[in-house]
Amino acid sequence: MKKIVLFIAFVVFANVSFGQPWLNNLPKTKTSKQLTFFDYQKAFNDYWKPYNLDRSGYYLKNGVKTKASGW
């Protein structure tokens, strides 16, 4: 039973720790209650800007059209 609980806890932690890296671009000067939709939108767009995505979430990687994971 302990092994199952430990495994589930690991999977949940791993899933949360690697999700949405663009959240690191949120302003550090505001608390979570002070953040607005526009703060989240800017953080998301700033994260993906270097990839030059098209409107459908694809970019060119080594000449191959690739779907942006998490976009």
N, CA, C and O atoms as CSV, one atom per row, in Angstrom:
chain,resi,resn,atom,element,x,y,z
A,1,MET,N,N,0.824,-1.193,0.000
A,1,MET,CA,C,0.000,0.000,0.000
A,1,MET,C,C,0.870,1.259,0.000
A,1,MET,O,O,0.571,2.229,-0.696
A,2,LYS,N,N,1.951,1.233,0.790
A,2,LYS,CA,C,2.839,2.394,0.848
A,2,LYS,C,C,3.455,2.681,-0.518
A,2,LYS,O,O,3.627,3.840,-0.896
A,3,LYS,N,N,3.785,1.630,-1.248
A,3,LYS,CA,C,4.397,1.803,-2.559
A,3,LYS,C,C,3.432,2.488,-3.525
A,3,LYS,O,O,3.836,3.337,-4.319
A,4,ILE,N,N,2.170,2.118,-3.453
A,4,ILE,CA,C,1.176,2.717,-4.345
A,4,ILE,C,C,1.003,4.192,-4.030
A,4,ILE,O,O,0.970,5.018,-4.942
A,5,VAL,N,N,0.893,4.534,-2.753
A,5,VAL,CA,C,0.727,5.928,-2.354
A,5,VAL,C,C,1.959,6.733,-2.747
A,5,VAL,O,O,1.831,7.854,-3.239
A,6,LEU,N,N,3.139,6.182,-2.537
A,6,LEU,CA,C,4.370,6.861,-2.905
A,6,LEU,C,C,4.449,7.079,-4.417
A,6,LEU,O,O,4.859,8.147,-4.872
A,7,PHE,N,N,4.061,6.076,-5.184
A,7,PHE,CA,C,4.064,6.194,-6.642
A,7,PHE,C,C,3.099,7.287,-7.110
A,7,PHE,O,O,3.446,8.101,-7.966
A,8,ILE,N,N,1.903,7.302,-6.555
A,8,ILE,CA,C,0.914,8.311,-6.937
A,8,ILE,C,C,1.410,9.704,-6.569
A,8,ILE,O,O,1.264,10.641,-7.354
A,9,ALA,N,N,1.992,9.848,-5.391
A,9,ALA,CA,C,2.527,11.147,-4.973
A,9,ALA,C,C,3.642,11.597,-5.919
A,9,ALA,O,O,3.717,12.775,-6.268
A,10,PHE,N,N,4.493,10.684,-6.329
A,10,PHE,CA,C,5.573,11.017,-7.257
A,10,PHE,C,C,5.028,11.476,-8.603
A,10,PHE,O,O,5.498,12.467,-9.161
A,11,VAL,N,N,4.048,10.767,-9.117
A,11,VAL,CA,C,3.464,11.113,-10.422
A,11,VAL,C,C,2.822,12.493,-10.355
A,11,VAL,O,O,3.002,13.302,-11.266
A,12,VAL,N,N,2.080,12.770,-9.299
A,12,VAL,CA,C,1.427,14.073,-9.162
A,12,VAL,C,C,2.470,15.175,-9.042
A,12,VAL,O,O,2.342,16.213,-9.691
A,13,PHE,N,N,3.494,14.970,-8.229
A,13,PHE,CA,C,4.544,15.978,-8.065
A,13,PHE,C,C,5.284,16.222,-9.373
A,13,PHE,O,O,5.540,17.370,-9.732
A,14,ALA,N,N,5.624,15.170,-10.078
A,14,ALA,CA,C,6.351,15.318,-11.342
A,14,ALA,C,C,5.507,16.055,-12.369
A,14,ALA,O,O,6.021,16.869,-13.137
A,15,ASN,N,N,4.236,15.774,-12.380
A,15,ASN,CA,C,3.340,16.426,-13.329
A,15,ASN,C,C,3.206,17.914,-13.033
A,15,ASN,O,O,3.180,18.727,-13.957
A,16,VAL,N,N,3.122,18.273,-11.778
A,16,VAL,CA,C,2.975,19.670,-11.380
A,16,VAL,C,C,4.278,20.435,-11.565
A,16,VAL,O,O,4.259,21.592,-11.985
A,17,SER,N,N,5.392,19.817,-11.262
A,17,SER,CA,C,6.667,20.525,-11.291
A,17,SER,C,C,7.129,20.869,-12.704
A,17,SER,O,O,7.921,21.797,-12.873
A,18,PHE,N,N,6.663,20.157,-13.711
A,18,PHE,CA,C,7.095,20.428,-15.076
A,18,PHE,C,C,6.033,21.125,-15.911
A,18,PHE,O,O,6.265,21.395,-17.090
A,19,GLY,N,N,4.899,21.418,-15.346
A,19,GLY,CA,C,3.816,22.023,-16.096
A,19,GLY,C,C,3.929,23.538,-16.171
A,19,GLY,O,O,4.308,24.193,-15.200
A,20,GLN,N,N,3.606,24.072,-17.303
A,20,GLN,CA,C,3.497,25.496,-17.547
A,20,GLN,C,C,4.728,26.314,-17.137
A,20,GLN,O,O,4.652,27.113,-16.204
A,21,PRO,N,N,5.842,26.124,-17.816
A,21,PRO,CA,C,7.049,26.883,-17.478
A,21,PRO,C,C,6.922,28.381,-17.727
A,21,PRO,O,O,7.706,29.164,-17.191
A,22,TRP,N,N,5.943,28.789,-18.534
A,22,TRP,CA,C,5.753,30.215,-18.802
A,22,TRP,C,C,5.295,30.968,-17.561
A,22,TRP,O,O,5.388,32.195,-17.522
A,23,LEU,N,N,4.801,30.259,-16.540
A,23,LEU,CA,C,4.387,30.925,-15.300
A,23,LEU,C,C,5.563,31.595,-14.590
A,23,LEU,O,O,5.361,32.483,-13.762
A,24,ASN,N,N,6.784,31.179,-14.907
A,24,ASN,CA,C,7.969,31.816,-14.325
A,24,ASN,C,C,8.139,33.247,-14.818
A,24,ASN,O,O,8.895,34.017,-14.226
A,25,ASN,N,N,7.439,33.617,-15.902
A,25,ASN,CA,C,7.526,34.968,-16.456
A,25,ASN,C,C,6.553,35.944,-15.802
A,25,ASN,O,O,6.526,37.120,-16.166
A,26,LEU,N,N,5.761,35.482,-14.853
A,26,LEU,CA,C,4.824,36.381,-14.169
A,26,LEU,C,C,5.601,37.387,-13.330
A,26,LEU,O,O,6.692,37.088,-12.844
A,27,PRO,N,N,5.036,38.586,-13.161
A,27,PRO,CA,C,5.730,39.605,-12.357
A,27,PRO,C,C,5.938,39.139,-10.915
A,27,PRO,O,O,5.004,38.668,-10.266
A,28,LYS,N,N,7.146,39.271,-10.433
A,28,LYS,CA,C,7.469,38.847,-9.061
A,28,LYS,C,C,7.050,39.899,-8.029
A,28,LYS,O,O,7.028,39.619,-6.831
A,29,THR,N,N,6.719,41.107,-8.494
A,29,THR,CA,C,6.374,42.196,-7.583
A,29,THR,C,C,4.914,42.153,-7.145
A,29,THR,O,O,4.512,42.914,-6.265
A,30,LYS,N,N,4.111,41.266,-7.751
A,30,LYS,CA,C,2.695,41.171,-7.405
A,30,LYS,C,C,2.406,39.855,-6.697
A,30,LYS,O,O,3.057,38.842,-6.949
A,31,THR,N,N,1.416,39.887,-5.805
A,31,THR,CA,C,0.966,38.649,-5.173
A,31,THR,C,C,0.010,37.944,-6.130
A,31,THR,O,O,-0.417,38.530,-7.124
A,32,SER,N,N,-0.323,36.701,-5.836
A,32,SER,CA,C,-1.205,35.953,-6.725
A,32,SER,C,C,-2.591,36.605,-6.826
A,32,SER,O,O,-3.258,36.482,-7.853
A,33,LYS,N,N,-3.017,37.283,-5.783
A,33,LYS,CA,C,-4.320,37.959,-5.828
A,33,LYS,C,C,-4.279,39.244,-6.651
A,33,LYS,O,O,-5.318,39.707,-7.122
A,34,GLN,N,N,-3.105,39.820,-6.827
A,34,GLN,CA,C,-2.970,41.058,-7.595
A,34,GLN,C,C,-2.777,40.815,-9.087
A,34,GLN,O,O,-2.921,41.741,-9.885
A,35,LEU,N,N,-2.453,39.589,-9.472
A,35,LEU,CA,C,-2.218,39.285,-10.879
A,35,LEU,C,C,-3.523,39.382,-11.668
A,35,LEU,O,O,-4.578,38.949,-11.207
A,36,THR,N,N,-3.429,39.956,-12.857
A,36,THR,CA,C,-4.599,40.101,-13.720
A,36,THR,C,C,-4.484,39.155,-14.907
A,36,THR,O,O,-3.459,38.506,-15.113
A,37,PHE,N,N,-5.553,39.094,-15.675
A,37,PHE,CA,C,-5.546,38.303,-16.898
A,37,PHE,C,C,-4.429,38.757,-17.826
A,37,PHE,O,O,-3.771,37.939,-18.469
A,38,PHE,N,N,-4.223,40.065,-17.889
A,38,PHE,CA,C,-3.218,40.614,-18.797
A,38,PHE,C,C,-1.800,40.251,-18.363
A,38,PHE,O,O,-0.915,40.131,-19.210
A,39,ASP,N,N,-1.565,40.073,-17.061
A,39,ASP,CA,C,-0.265,39.608,-16.581
A,39,ASP,C,C,-0.003,38.184,-17.075
A,39,ASP,O,O,1.094,37.868,-17.534
A,40,TYR,N,N,-1.020,37.333,-16.975
A,40,TYR,CA,C,-0.883,35.954,-17.451
A,40,TYR,C,C,-0.702,35.914,-18.969
A,40,TYR,O,O,0.112,35.147,-19.483
A,41,GLN,N,N,-1.459,36.737,-19.673
A,41,GLN,CA,C,-1.369,36.777,-21.128
A,41,GLN,C,C,0.023,37.222,-21.578
A,41,GLN,O,O,0.590,36.637,-22.500
A,42,LYS,N,N,0.570,38.242,-20.940
A,42,LYS,CA,C,1.893,38.743,-21.295
A,42,LYS,C,C,2.967,37.699,-20.997
A,42,LYS,O,O,3.880,37.504,-21.799
A,43,ALA,N,N,2.862,37.025,-19.848
A,43,ALA,CA,C,3.832,35.990,-19.495
A,43,ALA,C,C,3.813,34.863,-20.525
A,43,ALA,O,O,4.867,34.386,-20.944
A,44,PHE,N,N,2.628,34.442,-20.928
A,44,PHE,CA,C,2.491,33.379,-21.921
A,44,PHE,C,C,3.082,33.796,-23.261
A,44,PHE,O,O,3.860,33.055,-23.861
A,45,ASN,N,N,2.709,34.988,-23.728
A,45,ASN,CA,C,3.200,35.463,-25.023
A,45,ASN,C,C,4.700,35.706,-25.018
A,45,ASN,O,O,5.370,35.433,-26.014
A,46,ASP,N,N,5.243,36.216,-23.911
A,46,ASP,CA,C,6.690,36.433,-23.812
A,46,ASP,C,C,7.458,35.118,-23.849
A,46,ASP,O,O,8.547,35.048,-24.420
A,47,TYR,N,N,6.891,34.069,-23.237
A,47,TYR,CA,C,7.545,32.766,-23.229
A,47,TYR,C,C,7.637,32.189,-24.640
A,47,TYR,O,O,8.675,31.646,-25.018
A,48,TRP,N,N,6.555,32.303,-25.428
A,48,TRP,CA,C,6.510,31.685,-26.749
A,48,TRP,C,C,7.049,32.568,-27.863
A,48,TRP,O,O,7.216,32.092,-28.986
A,49,LYS,N,N,7.326,33.831,-27.592
A,49,LYS,CA,C,7.768,34.768,-28.624
A,49,LYS,C,C,8.995,34.290,-29.414
A,49,LYS,O,O,8.987,34.409,-30.640
A,50,PRO,N,N,10.047,33.758,-28.779
A,50,PRO,CA,C,11.237,33.336,-29.550
A,50,PRO,C,C,10.982,32.200,-30.535
A,50,PRO,O,O,11.794,31.975,-31.433
A,51,TYR,N,N,9.867,31.477,-30.384
A,51,TYR,CA,C,9.582,30.341,-31.257
A,51,TYR,C,C,8.933,30.743,-32.576
A,51,TYR,O,O,8.843,29.925,-33.492
A,52,ASN,N,N,8.478,31.995,-32.687
A,52,ASN,CA,C,7.802,32.467,-33.901
A,52,ASN,C,C,6.675,31.524,-34.313
A,52,ASN,O,O,6.647,31.033,-35.441
A,53,LEU,N,N,5.759,31.281,-33.403
A,53,LEU,CA,C,4.644,30.374,-33.658
A,53,LEU,C,C,3.664,30.975,-34.654
A,53,LEU,O,O,3.474,32.189,-34.720
A,54,ASP,N,N,3.043,30.080,-35.431
A,54,ASP,CA,C,1.937,30.547,-36.254
A,54,ASP,C,C,0.659,30.469,-35.405
A,54,ASP,O,O,0.717,30.068,-34.243
A,55,ARG,N,N,-0.454,30.836,-35.958
A,55,ARG,CA,C,-1.699,30.909,-35.174
A,55,ARG,C,C,-2.184,29.552,-34.680
A,55,ARG,O,O,-2.976,29.495,-33.739
A,56,SER,N,N,-1.739,28.482,-35.276
A,56,SER,CA,C,-2.192,27.157,-34.865
A,56,SER,C,C,-1.249,26.489,-33.871
A,56,SER,O,O,-1.476,25.339,-33.496
A,57,GLY,N,N,-0.186,27.188,-33.432
A,57,GLY,CA,C,0.709,26.641,-32.422
A,57,GLY,C,C,1.861,25.816,-32.960
A,57,GLY,O,O,2.429,25.002,-32.232
A,58,TYR,N,N,2.214,26.008,-34.212
A,58,TYR,CA,C,3.331,25.281,-34.815
A,58,TYR,C,C,4.509,26.226,-35.057
A,58,TYR,O,O,4.330,27.430,-35.240
A,59,TYR,N,N,5.711,25.660,-35.055
A,59,TYR,CA,C,6.920,26.408,-35.384
A,59,TYR,C,C,7.868,25.501,-36.138
A,59,TYR,O,O,7.715,24.279,-36.129
A,60,LEU,N,N,8.842,26.097,-36.786
A,60,LEU,CA,C,9.826,25.312,-37.536
A,60,LEU,C,C,11.010,24.970,-36.642
A,60,LEU,O,O,11.628,25.852,-36.045
A,61,LYS,N,N,11.315,23.687,-36.557
A,61,LYS,CA,C,12.460,23.202,-35.783
A,61,LYS,C,C,13.301,22.358,-36.730
A,61,LYS,O,O,12.899,21.267,-37.133
A,62,ASN,N,N,14.470,22.877,-37.077
A,62,ASN,CA,C,15.356,22.215,-38.038
A,62,ASN,C,C,14.638,21.955,-39.364
A,62,ASN,O,O,14.841,20.918,-39.994
A,63,GLY,N,N,13.799,22.906,-39.779
A,63,GLY,CA,C,13.096,22.787,-41.046
A,63,GLY,C,C,11.858,21.913,-41.005
A,63,GLY,O,O,11.218,21.705,-42.036
A,64,VAL,N,N,11.507,21.399,-39.840
A,64,VAL,CA,C,10.344,20.526,-39.705
A,64,VAL,C,C,9.273,21.257,-38.905
A,64,VAL,O,O,9.559,21.822,-37.849
A,65,LYS,N,N,8.037,21.245,-39.409
A,65,LYS,CA,C,6.925,21.886,-38.709
A,65,LYS,C,C,6.603,21.075,-37.459
A,65,LYS,O,O,6.245,19.901,-37.552
A,66,THR,N,N,6.733,21.709,-36.270
A,66,THR,CA,C,6.593,21.028,-34.995
A,66,THR,C,C,5.515,21.712,-34.160
A,66,THR,O,O,5.445,22.940,-34.110
A,67,LYS,N,N,4.675,20.911,-33.506
A,67,LYS,CA,C,3.648,21.448,-32.623
A,67,LYS,C,C,4.306,21.864,-31.314
A,67,LYS,O,O,5.077,21.105,-30.726
A,68,ALA,N,N,3.996,23.076,-30.863
A,68,ALA,CA,C,4.532,23.578,-29.595
A,68,ALA,C,C,3.806,22.890,-28.444
A,68,ALA,O,O,2.594,23.040,-28.290
A,69,SER,N,N,4.530,22.154,-27.655
A,69,SER,CA,C,3.936,21.435,-26.531
A,69,SER,C,C,3.438,22.414,-25.475
A,69,SER,O,O,4.196,23.253,-24.987
A,70,GLY,N,N,2.164,22.301,-25.129
A,70,GLY,CA,C,1.589,23.176,-24.113
A,70,GLY,C,C,1.050,24.477,-24.637
A,70,GLY,O,O,0.609,25.321,-23.856
A,71,TRP,N,N,1.072,24.664,-25.938
A,71,TRP,CA,C,0.566,25.906,-26.496
A,71,TRP,C,C,-0.904,25.796,-26.750
A,71,TRP,O,O,-1.522,26.749,-27.225
